[in-house]
Amino acid sequence: MGVSEKISGISAYAVFVISGFLLVFFCLTGRDLAAWGNIMWTARYTAGTLAVSAGAGGFLGAALCFLLRRAAAGAPFPKMSLRLLRRVSGSRAPAVFAVSFLSVLICRLPGYLAYYPGICAYDMPIQTGQIADGRFNDHHPIFHTLLIKWMMELGRRLFGSVNAGIGLYTLLQTVFLAAAFACAVTYLWRRRARLIWLLLLQLFCMIYPFHLYMSVSVTKDSIFCGFFVLQITALFRLLECAEEKRPHLGAEAGFFAASVGMILFRTNGKYAFLVFLVFAAAAFLFGRGRRRFYGRLLLWSIGAFLAGNLALTAVFRVTGAEQGDRREMLSMPIQQLARVMVYHGGIGVVPEDDGTLDETSKALIDDFILNEGYRKYRPDFADPVKSNTNTYVVRYRAKDFLTTYFTLLKKYPGDFINAALAVDAGYLYPGDETHAFVNAQAGQAAGGGYVQTRWDEATLNDRGIYKASKWPALYRVLEKWADGNAYLDLPVLKYLFVPGTWLYLYLLLFGVLVIGKRFRLCLPLTLVLGYYLTLLLGPTVQLRYIYPVMTALPFVACQSFLKRGGCDDAGIQRSVGGDLSSADDI
């Protein structure tokens, strides 16, 4: 066994052992936090939890890695012939796209009719308020707000109805998502993916229930999801082009456009993309043999990042928009300081309050969280406290804020950890169910399940937006499934729906790629990593936040195991004559 083989083996075991440790650790702490409400991080508890996580998780990860490496010893990836479907060129690609696109669209139309003009939950009251007042800010992506505005105006001009305009917006969004999925499926077809996997992927696009709800939800996250899938697909195509002697301008342009789109339609898109830029720069600096390719990729990426931000700046100037409040970025510190105040501030909210918090720290927290907003602390949701925060303290008293923050972190590390674990439980712990009830509030109408369908009807009706279902019977069925969080009642299958599963599926995929020594194909995973980090720093667990991660995984997995080869039609033609049972086929 050579040195490189040993390093690869060590890297693979490290990935699986760490993944196993994280899985067991978050399962233990998630279970305990849900049962007790507060974890006392005593030396005994901490040592015991770490020991069990390292032992059980490490063994689980190492055993899985051993089995996968043994299975891959003869063939890096499962041998699967392509006899079900041979393709000698990309000439049929338009037909494949059309079939995929229309199949998805047909499956969406019942939901569109049932929820017509769309599910106007989430941020719609705020965004339509900006449209009504003519005063915009970037608390929500301004491009998305303007898109809603344009479609409302189009509906008014064509049909004399704002509601029809929202219906046009929802249809446009549904079509865009279906087209994004079809583009990815078509790329996999051109790259000679096995028919059975293409069919399974197509079925996922067609019948996965969350696709129906999110396609007709008027929210930036659905459009962002489409760009995210297109961006990852274009990046895989570029990585296949790394073997070519000439650049592929079409793939580069596609990656550029999709990257700009994800920056424009998600406020944290640019921060997620920054993580990718760091890894792209590292690939350029250390990517032996392909530095020219990685250099071009880095330049296109930087160009997309700058173009996206310049477009935002230009729209700001044209519309006279204002900078939105930055409290969204402070969700984690808000939760941590509020929890410290509740458990140590002597305010009497919980019996465990020991009143040990010093007066100086209490004074700064009172300046930061106004009107004793920390009394509204919810472990799973930052918004109740966040709505009372004064970001002036962070911006103009940064030294005082940071000094207090790190002093309290040193004094109450357990509370800081508990606050983070509680608000991110849904992302980290597959057994978590708090994510399903974040939107459910006593005394409010139905529609507050994990799939949020509840409207602020009074506000939106005043703006000409109202429910006008074209299929009421189906609407009632879909509402019952969504509001009742019916996916939690599915044995085993529920783990395809809960958000806590997906982190470990991506880690498993990463480990398999390391075992196969396909390190360059790990680069698209950094896009997911960047986005996931922004989720962990966010205010809560929501379907719309995790939806792009859920949607991208099947595409990423299929694209990760495609046969190595060129990215153009000629390359496909050349490879068809080769060994169709290659270990790199899927």
N, C-alpha and C positions, 0 to 999 in steps of 0.2 A: 504494500500500500504506500503510495507516494505521499509527500508532504501535503500537496494540495488536497488529496483525498482525505487525509486526516483532518485538515482544517475544515473541509466541507462537512465531515461527519460531526466534528465538535460543534460547528455552527448550528447544524440541524438539531442536535440534542439540546443545545442551549435554548433554541427557539421553542421547542416543545416543552422543556422543563419549566421555563418561565411562563409559558401559556398555561400549563397545568397548575402552577402555583397561583397565578392570578385567578383562574377559575375557582379553585377551592377556597382561596382567601375571600373573594367577593361573595361566594355562596355562604360561607360561614358568617361573615360580618353582616351580609344582607339579611340573613335569617335572624340573627341575634338582634339587629337593630329594629326589624319589624316586630319581633316578639317583645322586646324590652322597652323600646322607645329611646333608649340611651345606652350606649356602651361605656362602661367604666374601664378605661384602658390601664388596668393595673398591670404590674410586672408579670403576674401569673397569667392573666388573660392574654396579654400581648405575646408572651413567650409561647404559651400553649397554641394560640392561633397560628403564629408563624411556624411553629414546629409541625403542626398538622398540615398546614398548607404546603410547606416544603416537602414533608414526607409523602403525603398522599398525592399532592399535585405533581411533585417531582417524579414520583414513581409512575403515575398515570401518563405524564408526558413522555418520559423516557421509554416506557413500554410501547406506547403508540408509535413513537419514532422508530424504535427497533423493528416493529412489525412492518412499518411502511418502508423502511430501508431494505429489509429482507425481501419484501414484495417487489421492490424496485431494483433488486440486484441484477435480475436478468433483463428487465425492461424498465427504464426510468418511468414510463407511464403505461397504463394498460394497453395491450395490443388490441386494436379494434380495426377491422378491415373496413374499406370504403366500398364494399361490393354493393351495398344497398343503393348507392347513388354515385355515379361517376360524373365528374364535370370536367370538360376539356377547355373551357373558356369562361369568361365572365359575361358572355352574350345573353344568358338567361337572367342575369341579375335584375333587370327591370321587372321581369315577371315575378321573381321571388319577392322583391320589394312590394309589389302591388298586392300579392296574395297575403303577405304578412301584415301589411298596413290595413287592408280592408278587413281581414279577419279580426284584428284587434279593434278596429273602429266599430264593427258590427256588434262586438261584445260590449262596447261602451254605450251604444245608443239607448238601450233600455234604461240604464242609469241616468243618462242625460234627460230622457223624457220624464222619468220619475221625479227627478230633482229640478226640473226646469224652473227658473233660468240657470240654476246652479246652487251649490251649497255656499251661501254667503256668510260663513262663520269667520272665526279668527279675526283678522285685522280689517275687515271690510268697513265697519262703522268709522274707524279712524281714517282710512284712506278715502272713502267717499266724503268724509267731512272736510278733508283737505281739498278735494275737488270742488265741493260746494263753496268753500270759502275762498278758493283761488290762492291759498297760502300753503306751500309745500315745504316739507322737510324730509331728511333722509333717515328718519327713524325706521321707516319701511322703504324698501328700494324705490327710488323715485321713478325709475323706468317702468316698474310694475304699476305704480299709481297712475302714471301718465297713460299706460296701455289701457287700464280700466276706463280712464277719462275719455280716451279716443273712441273706445267701443261704445260707451254710453252715448256719446255724441252721434256716432254712426247709427245706432239704433233709433235715436230721436229723429234723425234726418230721413232715414229710410222707412221707418215704420211708425214714427211719431210716438215712440215708447222707449224710455230709459230701460225698462225691464227687458225689452227685446235686445237692447244693446248688451246687457249682461249675458243674455242667452247667446249672443254672437261671440262674446268673449269666451264663455265656457266651451262653445263649440271649437273655437280657434285653439284653445289650450288642449282640448281632447285630441284634436287632429295633430297638433304638434307632438304630443307625447307618443301617439301611435306611430308617427313618422320616425321619431327618434328610435323607438324600439325596432321598427322595421329596418332602419339603416344598420343597426348593430347585427340583426339577424342576417341581413344580406351580406354584410362583411364576412360573417362566419361561414356562410354558404360559399362565398367566393374563395375562402381559405380552406375549403374542402372538409369542414366539420362533418362528422358522421350524421346521417339523417335522423337517427333516433334522438340524438342530443338536440338537434335543431327543432325537432317536433316537441320535445319536452320544454325547451326554452320558449317556443312559440305558445305552448299551453300556459306556461307561467305568465307570459305577457297578456294572455287573453282572459284567464279565469282567476288569477290571484285577486281576492276580494278587495284588497286595499287599492289596487289600481283603479277600480271602478269609482270608489269614493274620492280618491285624490284627483282623478281626471276631471271631475265635475266640481271640485272645491275651488272657489275663487281665491287662490293664494299663490304667493310668489314661489313657494316651495315646489309646486308641481312643475312650473316652467323651469326652475333651477334643476330639477331632477332630469328633465329632458336634455338640457345642456350638459349635465354631468355624465350621462350615458354617452352622448356624442363625443365629449372630450376624452373619455377613457378609451372609447373605440378608436378615435383618431390617433391617440397615443400608442396603442397597440399596433396600429397600422404603421406608424413611424418606426417603431422598434423592429418590425419585420423588414422595413426598408433599410435598416442599418447594414444589412448584408449586401445591399446594392451599391454599385460604384457611383451612382448619381442620385441626387436628392429627389424626393417625390413631392413636388410643389403642391399637388392637390391635397395630400395628407397633411402637409404643413399648414396650408391655408385652412383646412377643416379644423385642425387643432387650435389654431389661432382664433377662429371665429367662435368655436365652442367655449374656449377659455374666456374670451371677452363676455360672452353671454352669461356664464356662471358668475362673473364678477358683477355684472349689471343687475342680475335678478336675485342676488342674495347678499345682504350686507356683510356677512362674514365670509363670503366667497373669496374676497381678496386676501383675507387672512389665511384661509385654507390653502390658497394658491401659493402663498409665500413659503409654506412648508415644502411644497413641491419644488419651488425654485431653489431652495437650499440643497435638496437632494440632486436636482439637475446640475447644479454647480459642482457638487461633489463628484458626480458621474463624469463631468467634463475634466475635472482636475485629475481624477484617478482612474478613469476608464481607459485602460491600456488597449491600443489597437483601434479604438473607435472614437478618438477625441474629436475628430472632425465632425462626425455625426452628432455627438453630444454638444459640441459647440454650436452647431446650427439649432439644435433643439433648445438650448439655453437662450439663444438670441430670439427665437420665435416666442419663447415663454416670456422673456422680459418685455418683448414688444407687445404681447397680449396684455400683460399686467399694466403697462403704461397706457396702452390704448383704452383699456377699460376704465382706468382712473381719469384719463383725459376726457373721455366721453361723459363721465359723471360730472366733472368740473364744468364742461361746456353746458350741460343741461341745467346745472345749478345757476349759471349766469343768465341763461335764456329765461328761465322760469322765476328767477329771483328767490329760489328756495333757500331755506336756512338749514344750518347744521342741526341735526336732531340731538336730543339728550343722549349722553354716552353711558347712562346708567345700566343699559343692557350688558355692557362689557364688564360691569362690576357685580354681576349677579352672585358670583361665588363669594367675594369678600362681604357682600351684604348679608348673605346667609350665615356666614361664619361669625360676623360681629353681632348679628341679631341673636344667634344661638348663645354666644357668650353672655350677652346681656340677660337673656331669659334664664340661664342656668347659674349665673354668678352675680347678677346685678342687684339682687335684693328687691326685685319688683313684684314678687309673689305670683308669677304666672304659673310656675310649676313647683311642686313640693320639694324637688331636689335643689332648688335655688339656695346656694350657700352664702350668698352676699359677700363674696370675697373680692369682687371687682373694685379696683381703686377709683377714687373720685375723679382723677385726671382723665382716665380712660372713659369713664362714664360720661364725662362732659363732652369729650370729642365724639363719642357715639351719638349722644343727644343732638349734637350739631349736624352729624352726618345723616342720622335717621330721625326725621322730624316728627313731632306730635306723638312721640312714644310709639312710632310705627312698629317697633320690634315686638310689641305685644301681639301683633297679628302674625307672628312667625309661624309658617307652615314648613315642616321639614322637607316636603316634596315639591314645593313651589315657591319661587322667590318673589313673584309679582306682588303679593300682598304687602310685603315690607318694601320692595323696590319702588312702589308707587309713592312712598313717603321719603325717599332719599334726596339729599341735597348734594349734588355732584360738585358744587362750588368748593366743598371741603377738600375733595381730591384734587381738583384743578389748581386751586390757589393756596391751599395749605398742605401741599403734598408731603413736605417733610414731617409735619405733625402727624398726618394720617399714617404714613409708612412707619414712623417710629412706634406709634400706638399699635398698629397692626402686627408688627413683628414682635413687639413686647408681649402682646396677648397670645400670639402663636407659640412663643416660648413657654408662657405660663400655663396655657390651656390647650396643649396640642391635641388632646383627645376630642375636645369640642370642635376644633377645626376639622379633624378627620371625620367626625360624626356628621357634621354639616355637609361636607362634600359627599360622603357615602349616601346620605339620605336623599339629597337632591338629584344624584346621579344613579340611584339604585336601579332604575329601569334599564339603563345602558350597560350596567356591570353585572347584574345578578339575574340569571334566567328565571329564577323563581319569583321575582318581584311581580306584584300585582298593583302596587300603588299607581303605576303609570296609567292604569285603566280608569282611575277615578280622579285624576287631577282636575278635570273640567266639571266634575259632578259637584253641584252645590245645592244645599238644602233650600227648598222653596222655589227653585228655578225649574223651567220647563225641561222636557226630555231633550235628548240630543247632546248630553254632556259626557258621553262615553269616550273611550280611546279614539274612536272615529267621531270627531266632533261635528255635529250637524246642526247645533242650536244656533239660531239667528238672534240678533237684536232686532226683532221685527218692527218694533215701534219706530226706532230710528231710521231703519232702511225704508220702511213704508213711506215715511215723510219725504224721502228722496226718490220715490217712484220705483222702488225695488221691492217686489213682493213675491211670495210663493205662488206658482201657477202650474203645478204638476200636470203633465199630460198623461200620466199613468198612475193615478192615486193608489190603486191596489198594490202595485209593485213598490210604491213609495212607502206604504205602511210596513211591508215585509222588510225592506232595506233598513228602515228606521228601527224596527224591532231588533234586527241583528246587530246594528251599530250601537244603539243605546244600551243594549243588554250585555255588551262585551262578550258576545256569544263565542268568540274564538277561544276564550279561556276555558270553555267547557269541552273542548276537543282534546281527548287523551292523546298525548305524544305530539300530534299535529299542531298543538297550540304553540310549540316552540318554533314553528315557521312564522309565527305572527308576533310573538313577544319580542320587544326590542333587545333584551339582554342576551339573546342568542347570537346576534350577528357579529359582535366583536370577536367571539371565539371561532366562528366560521372563517373570518378573515385571517385570524392567527393560524388556523389550520391550513388554509390555502398558502399562506406565507411559508409555513414549515415545509409543505410539500414541494414548493418551488425551490427551497434551499436544498432539500434532499436531491432533487433533480438537477441541481447546480444551474438553474435557469435564473441567475441573479438579475439579469437585465430586465426580466419580466416582473421583477418586484417593484420597479419604478412606478407603474400605475397605482400600486397600493399606497404610495405616499400621498396621492391625491385624496384617497379615503382617509388616511391617517390625519392629514391636515384638517379635513372637515370634521372628523370625529373629535379631534382636540377642541374645536370650537363648540361642539355639542357638550362636552364635559364641563366647559366653563359657562354654559348657558343657564337659563333660569329654571328649567324643568325638563321632563321627558314628554315629548309630544310625538304623535304619529307623523305629523308633517315634517318634523325635524329629522327623524330617523329614516323617513321614506326614501330619500335618494340612496342611502346606504343599503337598504333592503333591496331596492330595485337593481342596483349596480352589480351585486354579488354574482348572480347567475351569469351575467355577461362577462364579468372579469374572470370567473372560473373557467368558462368555456374558452375564452380567448387565451388564457394562460397555458392551455395544453394543446394548442394547435401545432401542427407540423411545422418545423422550421422551413423557411423558404422565402422567396421574394414576394413583394407586395403587389406586383402588377400582373396583368392577365398572362403575359408571356411567361412569367415565373410559374404561374399556376399550370400552364400548358406543359412546361418543362418537367414539373414535378409529378404530373399524372403518370408519366411513363415509368416512374421509379417504383420503389418498393412500397406498395400500398398497405403493408402491414407493419410499417415502421413503428418503433416504440414511441415515437413522438406524435403519432396520429391520435386523434380523439374520435 
